[in-house]
Amino acid sequence: MKGGESSMIINHRIQAAAGVYTQATTAPAKGVKKATPAPAVQDEIVLSKEAQNFSSTLQQLKNASDTVRTDKVEYYASQLAAGTYNVESEDIAGKMLQMRY
């Protein structure tokens, strides 16, 4: 073998090896199915009934906050400032029980 022939054989073998490598990395293996991507899963939030009620009540309060009864605010503010505002503890307890039951 002459020097030129051996370099051609080596070059040919390198090209053949590169071709096999390229085929192996780009073509799917025999008998193996290509994986299909999983369907996209969307995040989901489920609120409890209590949370839904709270959200609804909060929204109603936000909407009602525009309708401040300034006459009552002024009345109670003046009583507090004068030190004459007084509420009986029985009244407070009664209202708390009404709210609870």
Contacts in CASP RR format, 6 or more apart in sequence:
PFRMAT RR
TARGET T0000
AUTHOR 0000-0000-0000
METHOD contacts of the structure
MODEL  1
MKGGESSMIINHRIQAAAGVYTQATTAPAKGVKKATPAPAVQDEIVLSKE
AQNFSSTLQQLKNASDTVRTDKVEYYASQLAAGTYNVESEDIAGKMLQMR
Y
1 9 0 8 1.000
28 34 0 8 1.000
47 55 0 8 1.000
76 85 0 8 1.000
79 85 0 8 1.000
END
